[in-house]
């Protein structure tokens, strides 16, 4: 799955760059309206109902059928590592996760696996996050936590600056589609934890990220291997400080962000949120800047097609 | 299926279920230690050694009263040790062939007195204030074996089974996600060795342990010399000897009319095999057994009493152990960190029966049996191995499962104030102090904000300091210290508080401790709240770069310069 997207990403970003250059030289790019019929780079969906916001955000990208074909296996990666409820903001809102799973089921996915590495007591994480409870009636959907090493498999990291290999959850390697559904939150070491940092929930050798490697570079290395096909960021409320576990300042933003570009989605969330009582630009977050510089996605929000929708 | 086997099966099932339930989160109201409390020698010897009446050992006294009425019923129907030995017997010696004469009481009486001697040693040592219960209590032995040896192996086997079932993943993809925790124990080989030795004695006689060694059996046998309900043989007996051959306890005399009641476990095997139906179990005052009870010699009695006293004397004069209430100078290992709520050391050791329930139940596996760290007397007693894991802030299960109150059953808030020691920084091992590298892990994992980082002259990075009055000794810092080998921060028993009675909260106030979880919702936290990424309060000044206004940025951010 990972190498497949590499090529697609490459072609896509290559075409985008070419188009941008052509557009820029011919003066076509200046007004946004000329690209209105194109698929947006980032969708920001505003509203109060988490499920409706999630659905309209994905529909603005062309709907889940763009990403999930009938019979495909999907892995959804929310945040559910902490034994706390949705109000604390350490885990993704269960209604957002449920809606993503439901859309995958409607698109005909044969298996939808909602999975995260848990840091607290597994049963407490599962029950308090309410994610299994919300997803129980979605067809073909199972919610699981992971910890046992046998569930992971080592894969090489080509061009990794810090990492030479990663132990990735086997199910991710065997699946067709990966969807990141993080909650917007602060992080005591990484600054911000969104879709890219959240991919650490799908790998096993996590401790060495903190002790052996430069964390920010390691996150970028990981993102070069684990690239979600779709990112849906839960901004219904963000954990603005005290992350990743909380307790901290929880700010309602009443929005959901969707994009196929993990860097752009994360960058948009950074720009829209308030973190540690102040505003940051995406390029101030070390791992977002690193990912953009390595060409894994774009953080130049000014040059992206960002569409706001209401639900 | 014979009734005895059914009863044994049910009883063992309950025993196993209660052992499984001795875990976090604790099922309130379930008396997981009930089987231990039924053990007569555990009960009586602990009452004597602790010099206090422990009402929760009443089940043991009930078992003893039943013994007076109905003999050693407990051994034959309830005791999980007896069931395990029976099982080993039928596995190892399925076709035991012995003549009636070889199976008779007289022919097998050679070692019978040993259990009385062991019992007397234990009781005399208990009078002298030393508990030897763990050497002989069958329930202590069997609980320790199943909790510390069998249970971890079963978890391993179950996890391996899931691993091997990987080909089924196409049919049941979620099977692979069943994950069993891993449990590890120190000294587990010794625990296993002792138990296996007991089990292998079935090669000598069936239920060799129960006949010859079990001090609980001795105590019950003493009271079962003439029980109200007992084996009776009618005149129709043909002296064929079938009963002698079938008796698992060798409790039938060469003359099958005679029964040694102190050895009879009321299994009624003899009644079932009797071809003429001469055997009954009732109160009828029929043909009595002659006086062939085991009668230890005076020499033997004196010898066992003396050995009990000698053991107590040895322990009392060992370098490690003070006697109860004394102010003797003793050597205590710095890492002998007892579980929170453990009684003061002498009282603790006089009550702890080494059953291993606390270690089986421990949420984080930090509670471990020791070998000789606290001297011979402390063998198999529990300590926190804080390099392995810390003590979970929201767990107080060890006190809840302890059958004798050696670890007090404390409410959560009390347990959180039971200081077990203090963390100390070993500067020569510390990445910051020794190598001036940036490391904050001990501060980040400390749930009580007891580690603070301060600027130190000569170092670029802020260095860690422990505030003793905030540290409970829970040990998360030690377990998460990234220094390989010996940790740079270690919990030492310094400052431990061990109260036999009274409130730890009050004591903490008196001593000026400030045990404040930095997370106000602490009570809701799961026990494994040890994410090394957790953020602590104020960050040290050397952390991040400064922005254009000179304000230090949080970790992970860069100044806004393009």
Interface residues (C-beta under 8 A of the other chain):
Chain A: X81 X82 X83 X84 X111 X113 X115 X119 X120 X121 X122 X124 X125 X142 X144 X145 X146 X147 X148 X150 X151 X171 X186 X187 X188 X189 X190 X191 X192 X207 X210 X211 X215 X216 X242 X243 X244 X245 X247 X275 X276 X280 X281 X283 X284 X285 X286 X287 X289
Chain B: X159 X162 X163 X173 X174 X176 X177 X179 X363 X441 X444 X482 X519 X520 X521 X524 X525 X526 X527 X528 X529 X530 X531 X532 X533 X534 X535 X536 X553 X554 X555 X556 X557 X558 X559 X560 X562
